Amino acid sequence: MNPVIADLFRAFLYILIAAIVARALLSWFPISRTNPLIRIVHQITDPLIDPVRRAMPRTGMIDLSPMIVIIVLWLMIWVVNRVSN
């Protein structure tokens, strides 16, 4: 695999992880969902989190879907590292 493409894809995956962590942290604060920052974070992360949320059983107040998505993204980073080396 081309190292430049691997680096770009790895950076994209890290940005997605950062967006999911930001979404989880921002959910702890009483910020309106109409806030432009919140809307951007949700637009970026909803396509990843929503399918996992629908597939997982309810766990009460705790939403584990962001953690599952982050684990999958870390596995993708690991695969890119293995393939690019």
Summary of the structure (lengths in Angstrom):
residues: 85
radius of gyration: 14.7
end to end distance: 8.4
largest distance: 44.3
contacts: 197
relative contact order: 0.17
helix: 75%
strand: 0%
